[in-house]
């Protein structure tokens, strides 16, 4: 069972073209990709229930969970839970932001930077940390120029990233500067109104692409205080696995990945979680004393399934 929220498909449904997902040399629409994934899961018998889970009790198995508007009723139960609730990009609430979101404004340069509307155009990145530096340098492959807006008088990025950024010939850094308004024409972003935070002076900055690099918010409210998270709220998993601190609770995708945040890495992470969840349930089922007829015994030769015998798992 997959329990979707009111926006099934997650962040990919809010983007236009996904250019870096394997198998699509010409790119694919975010909504189209997620629709295809949904159909594929249904083909293998997955029951998709489009409901919002508002409460999850991880204290003991089977785990209990409640759906929206049913919190006072009897809970549903699950022997295992995979948390794949993702993370949402922090927005700044600028004037015109809603109008030009995904029409020139993005929160992922690696995801959207290669889109044709940004090719050989002036681009802007907001942020002063390592992520902002990495995204700005990445965008120099596509934009004619990249301007980085930093609210303070210095970068927060590490020394090595700061040096790379300041030394790049296609990058200009504007310190003590913030964006105020997004403007456009023909339905696409074309200009930013920026303000000097020291003098208060405003000016216009030509920009056909605005990329936020101000962090993400992991959707972990459902398990806060139960599953271990880091200081930023991301679920902690054992390195190389989807295991959390609670047996039977697995986490995958952006809800536990604060570094890569790509569709393909989330897909791989989801595969890991599914395999490990299946492994746990299969091993527990095998450990239960179940009467077996002689014919079935001879077919198995007493050998345990691959989950326990395969040293690679």
C-alpha positions in Angstrom: 0.0 0.0 0.0 1.2 3.5 -0.8 -0.6 6.2 1.2 -0.4 9.4 -0.8 -1.1 12.9 0.5 -3.2 15.5 -1.4 -0.3 16.0 -3.9 0.8 12.6 -5.0 4.1 12.5 -6.8 5.9 15.0 -4.5 8.3 17.7 -5.7 8.7 16.3 -9.2 5.1 17.2 -10.0 5.9 20.9 -9.4 8.7 21.0 -12.0 8.5 21.2 -15.7 11.2 19.1 -17.5 13.4 16.6 -15.7 16.6 16.5 -17.7 18.8 14.2 -15.7 16.7 11.0 -15.0 18.3 8.0 -16.7 16.6 6.6 -19.8 15.1 9.9 -21.1 17.7 11.5 -23.5 15.2 14.3 -24.4 14.1 14.8 -20.8 10.6 14.1 -19.4 8.0 16.2 -17.7 7.9 15.8 -13.9 4.2 15.0 -13.8 4.6 12.5 -16.7 7.4 10.7 -14.9 5.5 10.3 -11.7 2.3 9.2 -13.5 4.4 6.5 -15.2 5.9 5.4 -11.9 2.4 5.2 -10.4 1.1 3.0 -13.3 4.2 0.7 -13.0 3.6 0.2 -9.2 -0.1 -0.5 -9.9 0.8 -3.1 -12.5 2.5 -5.2 -9.8 -0.5 -5.1 -7.5 0.1 -2.0 -5.3 -3.0 -0.6 -3.8 -2.7 3.2 -3.8 -4.9 4.9 -1.2 -4.9 8.7 -1.7 -5.3 9.8 1.9 -3.3 11.9 4.3 -1.8 10.1 7.3 -2.0 12.5 10.2 -0.7 10.4 13.1 1.7 7.5 13.4 2.5 5.6 16.6 5.9 4.0 16.3 6.1 2.8 19.9 5.4 -0.9 19.1 4.6 -3.2 16.3 2.2 -3.5 14.6 2.5 0.2 14.1 -0.7 2.2 14.4 -1.7 5.1 12.1 -4.7 7.3 11.6 -6.0 9.1 8.5 -7.2 12.7 8.3 -10.5 13.3 10.0 -10.4 9.8 11.5 -8.1 10.5 14.4 -10.7 9.6 17.0 -11.6 6.3 15.4 -9.9 2.9 15.4 -6.4 3.0 13.9 -5.1 1.2 10.9 -2.0 -1.0 11.5 1.1 -1.9 9.6 3.9 -4.4 10.3 6.4 -2.1 8.6 6.4 1.5 7.4 8.6 3.1 4.8 8.8 6.9 5.3 9.2 8.6 2.0 7.6 12.0 2.7 10.4 14.0 1.1 11.4 17.6 1.8 10.2 20.9 0.5 12.4 23.8 -0.6 12.2 26.9 1.6 10.7 29.8 -0.2 11.3 33.5 0.4 7.8 34.8 -0.3 9.0 37.5 -2.8 6.5 39.6 -4.7 5.8 37.7 -8.0 7.2 34.4 -6.6 4.0 32.5 -7.1 3.5 33.9 -10.6 7.0 32.8 -11.8 7.5 29.7 -9.8 8.7 27.1 -12.3 8.5 29.8 -15.0 11.9 31.1 -14.2 12.1 30.4 -10.4 13.4 27.1 -9.1 14.8 25.6 -5.9 17.0 23.1 -7.7 19.7 24.2 -10.1 20.9 20.7 -10.8 17.3 19.6 -11.6 16.3 22.6 -13.8 19.4 24.4 -14.9 19.6 22.6 -18.2 16.1 23.6 -19.2 16.2 25.6 -22.5 14.7 28.8 -21.0 17.9 29.3 -19.0 20.4 28.6 -21.8 22.7 31.6 -22.5 20.7 33.9 -20.2 21.6 35.8 -17.1 20.8 33.7 -14.0 20.7 34.5 -10.2 21.3 32.4 -7.2 20.2 33.4 -3.7 22.2 32.1 -0.8 25.7 32.2 0.7 26.5 28.7 1.7 28.1 25.7 0.0 24.9 24.7 -1.7 24.6 28.2 -3.2 28.2 28.1 -4.4 27.8 24.6 -5.9 24.6 25.6 -7.7 26.1 28.9 -9.0 29.1 27.1 -10.4 26.9 24.4 -12.0 24.8 27.1 -13.6 27.8 28.6 -15.4 27.6 25.7 -17.8 24.3 27.0 -19.1 23.8 30.7 -18.3 25.6 33.7 -19.8 26.3 35.0 -16.4 25.5 34.0 -12.8 24.9 36.6 -10.1 24.9 35.4 -6.4 22.9 37.5 -3.9 24.3 37.3 -0.4 22.4 39.1 2.4 25.5 39.6 4.6 28.9 41.0 3.8 30.6 37.6 3.4 29.9 34.0 2.3 29.1 31.2 4.7 30.5 28.7 2.3 33.7 26.7 3.1 37.0 28.3 2.1 37.5 26.1 -0.9 34.0 26.6 -2.3 34.2 30.3 -1.6 37.5 30.5 -3.6 36.1 28.6 -6.5 33.1 30.8 -6.6 34.9 34.1 -6.4 37.5 33.1 -9.0 35.0 32.0 -11.6 34.9 34.4 -14.5 31.2 34.0 -15.1 30.1 34.7 -11.5 29.4 38.0 -9.8 28.7 38.2 -6.1 26.6 41.0 -4.7 27.1 41.2 -0.9 24.6 42.9 1.4 21.9 42.3 -1.2 18.5 40.7 -1.2 15.8 40.2 -3.8 12.6 42.1 -3.4 10.4 41.4 -6.4 10.2 39.1 -9.4 9.1 40.6 -12.7 8.6 39.2 -16.2 7.1 39.3 -19.6 5.4 36.6 -21.7 4.8 34.5 -18.6 8.5 34.1 -17.9 10.8 35.8 -15.4 13.0 38.5 -16.9 14.0 40.9 -14.1 14.6 41.1 -10.3 14.2 44.1 -8.1 17.1 43.9 -5.6 17.9 46.0 -2.5 21.1 46.8 -0.7 20.5 45.8 2.9 22.9 48.6 4.2 21.8 51.6 2.2 18.3 50.5 1.3 18.9 51.5 -2.3 17.0 49.4 -4.9 17.9 48.6 -8.5 16.8 46.3 -11.4 18.8 43.1 -12.2 18.2 41.3 -15.5 17.6 37.7 -14.7 15.8 34.9 -16.6 16.4 32.4 -13.9 16.2 32.7 -10.1 17.4 29.7 -8.0 16.9 29.5 -4.3 19.7 27.8 -2.3 18.4 28.6 1.2 17.7 25.1 2.4 14.9 22.6 2.6 12.4 21.5 5.2 12.1 17.7 5.6 8.5 16.4 6.1 9.2 14.6 9.4 6.5 16.1 11.6 4.7 12.7 11.6 7.5 10.9 13.4 9.1 13.8 15.3 10.1 12.7 18.8 9.9 9.0 17.8 12.4 8.4 15.0 15.8 9.9 15.4 16.6 13.0 13.3 19.5 15.3 13.0 19.6 19.0 14.0 17.9 20.0 10.8 15.1 17.4 11.1 16.3 14.8 8.6 15.8 11.2 9.6 19.0 9.5 10.6 19.6 6.1 8.8 22.4 3.6 9.2 25.0 4.4 6.5 24.2 2.6 3.3 20.8 1.4 4.4 17.3 2.6 5.1 17.2 1.4 8.7 16.2 3.9 11.3 16.5 3.6 15.1 13.2 1.7 15.2 12.9 -1.9 13.9 10.3 -1.9 11.1 10.5 1.8 10.3 12.5 2.6 7.1 13.3 5.9 5.5 14.3 6.8 2.0 14.5 9.7 -0.4 14.8 13.4 0.5 13.4 12.9 4.0 16.8 11.4 4.9 19.0 12.8 2.2 20.2 16.4 2.7 23.1 16.2 0.3 22.1 15.0 -3.2 18.3 15.5 -3.4 17.9 14.1 -6.9 15.1 12.1 -8.5 17.4 9.2 -9.4 19.1 9.0 -6.0 15.7 9.1 -4.3 14.5 6.3 -6.6 17.6 4.2 -5.7 17.1 4.9 -2.0 13.4 3.8 -2.4 14.5 0.6 -3.9 16.9 -0.1 -1.0 14.1 0.6 1.5 11.7 -1.7 -0.3 14.2 -4.6 -0.4 15.1 -4.2 3.2 11.5 -4.0 4.3 10.6 -7.1 2.3 13.7 -8.9 3.7 12.6 -8.1 7.3 9.0 -9.3 6.8 10.1 -12.4 4.9 12.6 -13.4 7.7 10.0 -12.8 10.4 7.4 -14.8 8.5 9.9 -17.7 8.1 10.7 -17.7 11.8 7.1 -18.3 12.7 6.2 -21.9 13.3 4.1 -22.9 10.3 3.0 -26.5 9.6 4.6 -27.6 6.3 3.5 -30.7 4.3 6.1 -33.2 3.3 5.9 -32.3 -0.4 6.7 -28.6 0.4 9.6 -29.7 2.6 11.2 -31.6 -0.2 10.9 -28.7 -2.6 12.8 -26.3 -0.2 15.6 -28.7 0.8 15.6 -26.9 4.1 17.5 -23.9 2.6 16.5 -20.4 3.8 15.5 -17.8 1.3 18.0 -15.5 -0.3 17.5 -12.8 2.4 19.6 -14.7 5.0 21.9 -16.7 2.8 23.1 -13.9 0.5 26.1 -12.2 2.1 25.7 -9.2 -0.1 22.4 -8.2 1.6 
